Amino acid sequence: MIGIGRFGRMLLIGVPFFWLALFFLLPLWIVVKISLAESVIGIPPYTPLVTHGVSGLKFHATLANFALLVHDQLYLRAYFGSLGNAAVATVLCLLLGYPIAYAIARTRGRRRQVLLFLVMLPFWTSFLIRVYAWIAILAPNGILNELLTGLGLISEPLPLLNNQFSVELGLVYSYLPFMILPVYGSLSALDESLLEAAADLGARPVPVFFEVILPLTVPGIAAGSLLVLIPAIGEFVIPDLLGGPDTLMIGKVLWDEFFNNRDWPVASAVTVVLVAVLAIPILFAQRFLERGRIA
């Protein structure tokens, strides 16, 4: 029985690690290997890192692709543009999502289930179709401009599409549920007796929120922020369809390098740096949450 139990524990732990190694570490290693190669015209469009000749094995790794990312302003602008757009979208999702999650958590009965259903309802529709719907809404001859013109509020169409506004709107709309649901989970798990004790001690609602509710929901805020920030940084569809020529994000750069320029080594270097950049907030959030548990 002891041997079976130990084998079961090893199997339980080993399966997730095997899944992680097969579908994350192995593809990441392939991308890292390509990022150290040189671009050539051929199939595949990059040189091998190791060749075997008469004199033995030869290594051909180079860091020129990473040096290009530092010296070319295009890639730096793309990184900072992606980080800026994603950070603004994360803050807006938090400011909008927290009150919504709080209202759902305070609702009782079947109405709570209905509200949660409405939050998850957009996932039943294709992400691409929802982005295209915003084009129909924000276009110069779209629904919103036609409505405002018909009401006499504007005399000419507003520039609502192909700019920074439309990109941020698309990001917030698409990733807002990813903020609401983790925050709602933290709020619904709150001990109501803590709020009652604070009220009995004469605390007003605003201090109770900032000193009791908000600190206890930090794990949900951190989880929701990561769920919004990470995919928003690498977003391609929203800036490509809703953004304009001045909207430069790393997802568009990756698409151009892989499929238009066919420069796989540079595209892989961009990906490796992006993964490293995304690992920083994840590690920071983990350490922050661990300190919170210890405290």
C-alpha positions in Angstrom: 0.0 0.0 0.0 2.9 2.4 0.8 4.5 1.7 -2.6 1.2 2.2 -4.4 0.6 5.5 -2.5 4.1 6.7 -3.4 3.7 5.8 -7.0 0.3 7.6 -7.1 1.8 10.7 -5.7 4.7 10.6 -8.2 2.2 10.1 -11.0 0.0 12.9 -9.8 3.0 15.3 -9.7 4.7 13.9 -12.8 1.8 14.4 -15.2 1.6 18.2 -14.9 5.4 18.4 -15.2 5.3 16.2 -18.3 2.6 18.4 -19.8 4.6 21.6 -19.0 7.8 20.1 -20.4 6.1 18.9 -23.6 3.9 21.9 -24.4 5.9 24.8 -22.9 9.5 24.0 -22.3 10.1 22.0 -25.5 8.5 24.6 -27.8 10.4 27.4 -25.9 13.6 25.6 -26.3 13.0 25.3 -30.1 12.3 29.1 -30.2 15.5 29.8 -28.3 17.4 27.6 -30.6 16.1 29.4 -33.7 16.8 32.8 -32.1 20.5 31.9 -32.0 20.6 31.0 -35.7 21.0 33.1 -38.8 18.3 33.8 -41.4 18.7 32.2 -44.8 16.5 31.7 -47.9 15.4 28.1 -47.7 13.4 25.6 -45.8 13.7 26.0 -42.9 14.6 29.7 -43.2 17.5 29.6 -40.7 20.9 27.9 -40.3 21.5 24.9 -38.0 23.2 25.6 -34.8 25.4 22.5 -35.0 27.0 21.0 -38.1 29.1 17.9 -38.4 32.1 18.0 -40.6 35.4 16.4 -41.1 36.9 18.4 -38.2 34.0 17.4 -35.9 31.1 19.3 -34.5 30.9 23.0 -35.2 28.6 25.5 -33.4 27.2 28.5 -35.2 25.2 30.3 -32.5 25.0 34.1 -32.7 23.6 36.9 -30.6 23.2 39.2 -33.5 19.4 38.9 -33.5 19.2 40.1 -29.9 21.6 42.9 -30.6 19.3 44.0 -33.4 16.4 44.3 -31.0 18.4 46.8 -28.9 19.7 48.9 -31.7 16.5 49.0 -33.8 14.0 51.6 -32.5 11.2 49.7 -34.1 11.4 46.8 -31.7 11.9 49.0 -28.7 8.8 51.0 -29.7 6.8 47.8 -30.1 7.8 46.6 -26.7 7.0 49.8 -24.9 3.9 50.3 -26.9 2.7 46.8 -25.9 3.6 47.3 -22.3 1.9 50.7 -22.2 -1.3 49.6 -23.9 -1.5 46.5 -21.7 -0.9 48.4 -18.5 -3.5 51.0 -19.3 -6.0 48.2 -20.2 -5.2 46.4 -16.9 -5.8 49.5 -14.8 -9.1 50.2 -16.7 -10.3 46.6 -16.3 -9.5 46.8 -12.5 -11.4 50.1 -12.1 -14.4 48.8 -14.0 -14.2 45.2 -13.0 -13.9 45.6 -9.2 -17.2 47.4 -8.7 -18.9 44.9 -11.0 -17.4 42.0 -9.1 -18.4 43.6 -5.8 -21.9 44.1 -6.9 -22.2 40.5 -8.0 -20.7 39.2 -4.8 -23.2 41.3 -2.8 -26.1 40.0 -4.8 -28.1 37.0 -3.4 -30.1 34.2 -4.9 -30.7 33.6 -8.5 -29.8 37.1 -9.6 -26.1 36.4 -8.8 -26.1 33.4 -11.2 -27.8 35.5 -13.9 -25.1 38.3 -13.5 -22.3 35.7 -13.6 -23.9 34.3 -16.7 -23.9 37.7 -18.3 -20.2 38.2 -17.5 -19.4 34.9 -19.2 -21.8 35.3 -22.1 -19.3 37.0 -24.5 -17.2 33.9 -24.4 -19.9 32.1 -26.3 -19.2 34.2 -29.3 -16.0 34.1 -31.4 -13.4 36.5 -30.3 -12.8 37.6 -33.9 -16.5 38.2 -34.5 -16.7 40.4 -31.4 -13.7 42.5 -32.6 -15.3 42.9 -36.0 -18.5 44.0 -34.3 -16.6 47.0 -32.8 -15.5 48.0 -36.3 -19.2 48.2 -37.3 -19.9 50.3 -34.2 -16.9 52.7 -34.3 -16.6 53.2 -38.0 -17.2 56.8 -39.4 -20.5 55.4 -40.9 -21.0 53.0 -38.0 -23.8 52.6 -35.5 -22.4 55.0 -32.9 -21.6 57.9 -35.3 -24.9 57.5 -37.1 -26.7 57.6 -33.7 -24.9 60.7 -32.5 -25.5 62.4 -35.9 -29.2 61.5 -35.9 -29.6 63.0 -32.4 -27.9 66.2 -33.5 -25.1 65.9 -31.0 -22.3 66.0 -33.7 -22.1 67.5 -37.1 -19.5 65.2 -38.5 -18.3 61.6 -37.6 -16.0 61.3 -34.7 -12.6 59.5 -35.2 -13.4 56.5 -33.1 -11.6 53.8 -35.1 -8.0 53.1 -36.1 -6.5 55.0 -33.2 -5.3 54.5 -29.6 -8.9 54.9 -28.2 -10.3 52.0 -30.3 -7.3 49.7 -29.3 -7.8 50.4 -25.5 -11.5 49.9 -25.9 -11.1 46.6 -27.6 -8.6 45.4 -25.0 -10.8 46.4 -22.1 -13.9 44.9 -23.6 -12.2 41.6 -24.5 -10.4 41.1 -21.2 -12.7 42.6 -18.6 -14.3 39.2 -17.7 -10.8 37.9 -16.8 -10.6 40.6 -14.2 -14.1 40.3 -12.9 -14.1 36.6 -12.2 -10.9 36.3 -10.0 -11.9 39.4 -8.1 -15.4 38.0 -7.6 -13.9 34.7 -6.3 -12.0 36.7 -3.6 -15.0 38.8 -2.7 -17.4 35.8 -2.5 -14.9 34.1 -0.1 -14.8 37.0 2.4 -15.8 36.2 5.9 -19.0 38.3 6.5 -18.3 38.3 10.3 -15.2 40.5 9.7 -17.5 43.2 8.1 -20.0 42.8 10.9 -17.3 43.2 13.5 -15.9 46.3 11.8 -19.5 47.8 11.7 -20.0 47.0 15.4 -16.8 48.9 16.2 -18.2 51.9 14.5 -16.2 51.8 11.2 -17.8 53.6 8.3 -18.2 51.8 4.9 -15.3 53.6 3.2 -12.7 52.7 5.8 -14.1 49.2 6.0 -13.5 48.8 2.2 -10.0 50.2 2.2 -8.8 48.5 5.5 -10.7 45.2 5.4 -12.2 44.3 2.0 -9.5 45.6 -0.3 -6.5 43.9 1.5 -8.3 40.6 1.6 -9.0 40.7 -2.1 -5.4 41.4 -3.2 -4.9 37.8 -4.4 -7.9 38.1 -6.7 -6.7 41.5 -8.0 -3.2 40.1 -8.6 -4.7 37.0 -10.5 -7.0 39.2 -12.5 -4.3 41.7 -13.4 -2.0 38.9 -14.7 -4.8 37.3 -16.7 -5.4 40.7 -18.4 -1.8 42.0 -18.6 -0.1 38.9 -20.1 -2.4 38.2 -23.1 -2.9 41.9 -23.7 0.9 42.4 -24.2 1.0 39.9 -27.0 -2.3 40.8 -28.5 -2.4 40.8 -32.3 -6.0 40.8 -33.5 -7.2 43.9 -31.7 -4.3 46.3 -32.7 -4.4 44.9 -36.3 -8.1 45.4 -36.8 -8.9 48.3 -34.5 -5.6 50.1 -34.4 -4.1 52.6 -36.9 -0.7 53.1 -38.5 0.6 54.6 -35.2 -0.4 51.6 -33.2 2.7 49.4 -32.8 2.4 46.3 -30.6 4.7 43.3 -30.4 2.1 40.9 -31.7 2.0 42.7 -35.1 5.8 42.8 -35.2 5.9 39.0 -34.7 3.4 38.4 -37.4 5.3 40.6 -39.9 8.7 38.9 -39.0 7.4 35.4 -39.2 5.0 35.6 -42.2 5.9 38.7 -44.2 9.7 39.0 -43.8 10.2 35.2 -43.1 13.0 36.2 -40.6 12.4 33.5 -38.1 15.6 34.1 -36.1 14.7 37.7 -35.4 11.0 36.8 -34.7 12.2 34.1 -32.3 14.5 36.6 -30.5 11.5 38.9 -30.1 9.6 36.0 -28.6 12.3 35.1 -26.2 12.6 38.6 -24.9 8.8 38.9 -24.6 8.7 35.7 -22.5 11.4 37.0 -20.3 9.6 40.3 -19.9 6.3 38.5 -19.0 8.1 36.3 -16.5 9.0 39.4 -14.4 5.4 40.4 -13.3 4.6 36.7 -12.7 7.5 36.1 -10.4 6.9 39.4 -8.6 3.2 38.6 -8.1 4.1 35.1 -6.7 6.6 36.5 -4.2 4.1 39.3 -3.2 1.3 36.8 -2.6 3.7 34.4 -0.7 4.7 37.2 1.6 1.0 38.1 2.1 0.3 34.5 3.2 3.3 34.4 5.6 2.3 37.7 7.1 
